[in-house]
Amino acid sequence: MHTVIFDLDGTLAETSGDLIAAANTCFRGLGYGNVLDPHSDASTAYHGARAMLALGFERRNVSDAAAQIDAQFPVLLAAYAENIDVYTRLYDGVTEAVEALKRDGYAVGICTNKPSGLAETLLQRLGVRGLFDSMVGADTLPVRKPDPAPYRAAVELAGGDVSKSYLVGDTITDRKTAAAAGVPCALVSFGPEGDRVQEMKPEALLAHYRDLGRVTRDLIGAPR
């Protein structure tokens, strides 16, 4: 089957607010206060928990940052799990666009670097888990994006063919994943990076989910 695989954070849903809040829980616990800003630091949130911790400790000039990141990583995940959907919202048009793909005969799945348990919980809370034929998280396989193996697994679990698939994402990690898998990549331009994603030279830009059908047909054609 022709298959479309989506990243989750920053692609299907605006999750940075809850991610930043979880990181700030760690910093407050250490007496640093709220080190990260939910608006100006949103793009860092989409590079993962360790990236947020690293940025915060750099701002506070912490000398043993590497050890502190290791220590606070599970604290951050626990805080995030408790408040995973306070601020998080699906991007406009996601549900309708994915439903339209399925009606047109495409398989759809998710490949994310969020731990699979958290991803499953979030998708259930957002009410869209049933839309997706597969879900591969950071810990589903021994490797994670940008290694192409999780992407290929997401396609295969959805019943698709890698040669007739592409990845919708929002970061350089997604761009590298698609390149490693030998498939096209569409990057959203409505996330924190905005039009700067053009610099990553994706095969397509997605400015709004209303354009998903057209972009999909342009990149991998239509199912017969």
C-alpha positions as CSV (number, residue, x, y, z in Angstrom):
1,M,0.0,0.0,0.0
2,H,1.0,3.6,-0.5
3,T,1.8,4.8,3.0
4,V,2.3,8.2,4.8
5,I,4.2,8.1,8.0
6,F,4.0,11.1,10.4
7,D,6.3,12.3,13.2
8,L,4.2,13.2,16.3
9,D,5.6,16.2,18.3
10,G,5.6,19.4,16.2
11,T,4.1,17.6,13.2
12,L,0.7,16.2,14.3
13,A,0.4,18.1,17.6
14,E,1.8,21.2,19.2
15,T,3.3,19.6,22.3
16,S,6.0,22.0,23.3
17,G,4.1,23.7,26.1
18,D,3.7,20.5,28.1
19,L,7.3,19.4,27.3
20,I,8.7,22.8,28.4
21,A,6.6,22.6,31.6
22,A,8.0,19.2,32.4
23,A,11.6,20.5,32.0
24,N,10.8,23.5,34.2
25,T,9.6,21.1,36.9
26,C,13.1,19.7,37.0
27,F,14.7,23.1,37.1
28,R,12.4,24.3,39.9
29,G,13.2,21.2,41.9
30,L,16.9,22.1,41.7
31,G,16.2,25.7,42.8
32,Y,16.7,27.3,39.4
33,G,13.2,28.5,38.8
34,N,11.5,28.3,35.3
35,V,14.6,28.4,33.1
36,L,12.9,27.7,29.8
37,D,10.3,29.8,28.0
38,P,7.3,28.0,26.4
39,H,7.3,30.3,23.4
40,S,10.9,31.2,22.5
41,D,12.2,27.7,23.5
42,A,9.5,25.7,21.7
43,S,11.9,24.5,18.9
44,T,14.3,23.0,21.5
45,A,11.4,21.0,23.0
46,Y,11.0,19.2,19.7
47,H,14.6,18.0,19.9
48,G,13.8,16.0,23.0
49,A,14.1,15.9,26.8
50,R,17.9,15.9,26.9
51,A,18.1,18.9,24.6
52,M,15.8,20.9,26.9
53,L,17.8,19.9,30.0
54,A,21.1,20.7,28.2
55,L,19.8,24.2,27.3
56,G,18.6,24.9,30.8
57,F,21.8,23.8,32.5
58,E,23.8,25.8,30.0
59,R,21.9,28.9,31.0
60,R,22.5,28.3,34.6
61,N,26.2,27.5,34.0
62,V,26.0,24.1,35.7
63,S,29.5,22.6,35.7
64,D,28.4,18.9,35.8
65,A,25.7,19.3,33.2
66,A,26.1,15.8,31.7
67,A,25.5,14.1,35.1
68,Q,22.6,16.4,35.9
69,I,21.0,15.6,32.5
70,D,21.2,11.9,33.3
71,A,19.8,12.4,36.7
72,Q,16.9,14.6,35.7
73,F,15.9,12.7,32.6
74,P,13.6,10.3,34.4
75,V,12.3,13.1,36.5
76,L,11.3,15.0,33.4
77,L,9.6,12.0,31.9
78,A,7.6,11.4,35.0
79,A,6.5,15.0,35.2
80,Y,5.5,14.9,31.6
81,A,3.5,11.7,32.0
82,E,1.5,13.4,34.8
83,N,0.6,16.4,32.6
84,I,0.9,15.2,29.1
85,D,-2.1,17.1,27.6
86,V,-2.6,20.3,29.5
87,Y,-1.5,22.6,26.7
88,T,-1.1,20.1,23.8
89,R,-3.4,20.4,20.8
90,L,-3.6,18.7,17.4
91,Y,-2.7,21.1,14.6
92,D,-5.6,22.5,12.6
93,G,-7.0,20.1,10.1
94,V,-5.1,17.0,11.2
95,T,-8.0,14.7,11.8
96,E,-9.8,15.6,8.6
97,A,-6.7,15.3,6.5
98,V,-5.7,11.8,7.9
99,E,-9.2,10.5,7.5
100,A,-9.2,11.7,3.9
101,L,-6.0,9.9,3.2
102,K,-7.5,6.7,4.5
103,R,-10.6,7.1,2.4
104,D,-8.4,7.5,-0.6
105,G,-6.7,4.1,0.1
106,Y,-3.5,5.2,1.8
107,A,-2.1,3.5,4.9
108,V,-1.0,5.9,7.7
109,G,1.4,5.5,10.6
110,I,3.5,7.3,13.2
111,C,7.3,7.2,13.8
112,T,8.3,9.3,16.8
113,N,11.3,9.7,19.1
114,K,8.9,10.0,22.0
115,P,8.9,6.9,24.2
116,S,6.1,4.6,22.9
117,G,4.2,4.5,26.2
118,L,3.9,8.3,26.3
119,A,3.1,8.4,22.6
120,E,0.3,5.9,23.0
121,T,-1.1,7.8,26.0
122,L,-1.0,11.1,24.2
123,L,-2.7,9.8,21.0
124,Q,-5.4,8.2,23.1
125,R,-6.0,11.4,25.0
126,L,-6.2,13.4,21.8
127,G,-8.7,10.9,20.4
128,V,-6.8,9.9,17.3
129,R,-5.0,6.6,18.0
130,G,-7.5,4.7,16.0
131,L,-6.7,6.7,12.9
132,F,-3.2,5.3,12.6
133,D,-2.3,1.8,11.4
134,S,1.1,1.7,13.2
135,M,2.9,3.5,15.9
136,V,6.7,3.1,16.4
137,G,8.3,5.0,19.3
138,A,11.8,5.7,20.5
139,D,12.0,2.4,22.4
140,T,10.1,0.1,20.0
141,L,13.4,-0.9,18.4
142,P,17.0,-0.7,19.7
143,V,17.6,2.3,17.5
144,R,15.6,5.5,16.9
145,K,15.4,8.2,14.2
146,P,17.4,9.3,12.2
147,D,18.3,5.6,11.9
148,P,15.9,4.5,9.1
149,A,14.9,1.2,10.8
150,P,12.0,2.7,12.9
151,Y,10.6,4.4,9.8
152,R,10.7,1.2,7.8
153,A,9.1,-0.6,10.7
154,A,6.3,1.9,10.9
155,V,5.6,1.5,7.1
156,E,5.7,-2.3,7.3
157,L,3.5,-2.5,10.4
158,A,1.0,-0.3,8.6
159,G,0.9,-2.8,5.8
160,G,2.7,-0.6,3.4
161,D,5.6,-0.6,1.0
162,V,8.6,1.6,1.8
163,S,9.2,2.3,-1.9
164,K,5.7,3.9,-2.0
165,S,5.9,5.9,1.2
166,Y,7.1,9.2,2.6
167,L,7.6,10.9,5.9
168,V,5.9,14.1,7.2
169,G,8.0,15.8,9.9
170,D,9.2,19.0,11.3
171,T,12.9,18.8,12.2
172,I,16.3,17.9,10.7
173,T,16.0,14.5,12.4
174,D,13.0,13.8,10.2
175,R,14.8,15.1,7.1
176,K,17.8,12.8,7.9
177,T,15.5,9.8,8.6
178,A,13.8,10.1,5.2
179,A,17.1,10.5,3.4
180,A,18.5,7.4,5.2
181,A,15.4,5.4,4.2
182,G,15.6,6.7,0.6
183,V,12.1,8.2,0.7
184,P,10.7,11.7,0.2
185,C,10.1,14.1,3.1
186,A,7.6,16.8,3.6
187,L,8.3,19.2,6.4
188,V,5.6,21.3,8.1
189,S,6.2,25.1,7.9
190,F,3.7,26.0,10.7
191,G,5.8,24.8,13.6
192,P,8.4,26.8,15.6
193,E,10.9,26.6,12.7
194,G,8.5,28.2,10.3
195,D,9.7,28.7,6.8
196,R,13.3,28.0,7.9
197,V,12.6,24.3,7.3
198,Q,13.2,25.2,3.6
199,E,16.9,25.3,4.4
200,M,16.7,21.5,5.1
201,K,15.8,21.0,1.4
202,P,12.8,18.6,1.9
203,E,11.0,17.4,-1.2
204,A,7.9,19.3,-0.1
205,L,6.7,21.8,2.4
206,L,3.3,21.5,4.1
207,A,1.9,24.8,5.1
208,H,-1.5,23.5,6.3
209,Y,-3.1,20.1,6.6
210,R,-5.6,21.0,4.0
211,D,-2.8,20.6,1.5
212,L,-1.8,17.1,2.7
213,G,-3.7,15.2,-0.1
214,R,-2.1,17.2,-2.8
215,V,1.4,16.9,-1.3
216,T,0.9,13.2,-0.9
217,R,-0.1,12.6,-4.5
218,D,2.8,14.8,-5.7
219,L,5.3,12.8,-3.7
220,I,4.1,9.1,-4.0
221,G,1.2,9.1,-6.4
222,A,-2.3,7.8,-5.7
223,P,-3.3,4.2,-4.8
224,R,-4.8,2.3,-7.7
